[in-house]
């Protein structure tokens, strides 16, 4: 059973308007996002799921037909629309930060949380998932290492908050995240306070 969100998040002025989750595939963005949205009475979106709903096919099919550039274009269009909404929690795809325009939208339209996990943990969480086209290779560990080296600096660049996921329970992770979000919207914080509810 999850503990309640700290009271500070229920106080006016202390809650981020929009929360955008970034991180590698398998970092827990969707699982964390669903719980966070429910606790904070926000609407939850998963950008990959929105793309699948609009196209009527799974992500690997889009990669197969249009290639990664075609998918990234669709992803940028969806991210532009979703980040313009208010009072949401958004789980982004692992490669959403690759485009500078996406990073700018994420950074300026909400509070960005980087869910950071080790390659070992990511491999354990994704090894049997056939819905990860970039990992359909003979050496998934090497591919994850390559993707991590490329993307980790971009996640850190865009993030207002970084949380190491590790092997902790979801409830422990959520408690740490609540505290970090509280700090991000503290009136003495350096973050743009227009991203916090008045």
Secondary structure in CASP SS format (residue, H / E / C, confidence):
PFRMAT SS
TARGET T0000
AUTHOR 0000-0000-0000
METHOD secondary structure of the structure
MODEL  1
X C 1.00
X C 1.00
X C 1.00
X C 1.00
X C 1.00
X C 1.00
X H 1.00
X H 1.00
X H 1.00
X H 1.00
X C 1.00
X C 1.00
X C 1.00
X C 1.00
X C 1.00
X E 1.00
X C 1.00
X C 1.00
X E 1.00
X E 1.00
X E 1.00
X E 1.00
X C 1.00
X C 1.00
X C 1.00
X C 1.00
X C 1.00
X C 1.00
X H 1.00
X H 1.00
X H 1.00
X H 1.00
X H 1.00
X H 1.00
X H 1.00
X H 1.00
X H 1.00
X H 1.00
X H 1.00
X C 1.00
X C 1.00
X C 1.00
X E 1.00
X E 1.00
X E 1.00
X E 1.00
X H 1.00
X H 1.00
X H 1.00
X H 1.00
X H 1.00
X H 1.00
X H 1.00
X H 1.00
X H 1.00
X C 1.00
X C 1.00
X C 1.00
X H 1.00
X H 1.00
X H 1.00
X H 1.00
X H 1.00
X H 1.00
X H 1.00
X H 1.00
X H 1.00
X H 1.00
X H 1.00
X H 1.00
X H 1.00
X H 1.00
X H 1.00
X H 1.00
X H 1.00
X H 1.00
X H 1.00
X H 1.00
X H 1.00
X H 1.00
X H 1.00
X H 1.00
X H 1.00
X C 1.00
X C 1.00
X C 1.00
X C 1.00
X E 1.00
X E 1.00
X E 1.00
X E 1.00
X C 1.00
X C 1.00
X C 1.00
X C 1.00
X H 1.00
X H 1.00
X H 1.00
X C 1.00
X H 1.00
X H 1.00
X H 1.00
X H 1.00
X H 1.00
X H 1.00
X H 1.00
X H 1.00
X H 1.00
X H 1.00
X C 1.00
X E 1.00
X E 1.00
X E 1.00
X E 1.00
X E 1.00
X E 1.00
X C 1.00
X C 1.00
X H 1.00
X H 1.00
X H 1.00
X H 1.00
X H 1.00
X H 1.00
X H 1.00
X H 1.00
X C 1.00
X C 1.00
X C 1.00
X C 1.00
X C 1.00
X C 1.00
X H 1.00
X H 1.00
X H 1.00
X C 1.00
X C 1.00
X C 1.00
X C 1.00
X H 1.00
X H 1.00
X H 1.00
X H 1.00
X H 1.00
X H 1.00
X H 1.00
X H 1.00
X H 1.00
X H 1.00
X H 1.00
X H 1.00
X H 1.00
X H 1.00
X H 1.00
X H 1.00
X H 1.00
X H 1.00
X H 1.00
X C 1.00
X C 1.00
X E 1.00
X E 1.00
X E 1.00
X E 1.00
X C 1.00
X C 1.00
X C 1.00
X C 1.00
X C 1.00
X H 1.00
X H 1.00
X H 1.00
X H 1.00
X H 1.00
X H 1.00
X H 1.00
X H 1.00
X H 1.00
X H 1.00
X H 1.00
X H 1.00
X H 1.00
X H 1.00
X H 1.00
X C 1.00
X C 1.00
X C 1.00
X C 1.00
X C 1.00
X C 1.00
X C 1.00
X C 1.00
X H 1.00
X H 1.00
X H 1.00
X E 1.00
X C 1.00
X C 1.00
END
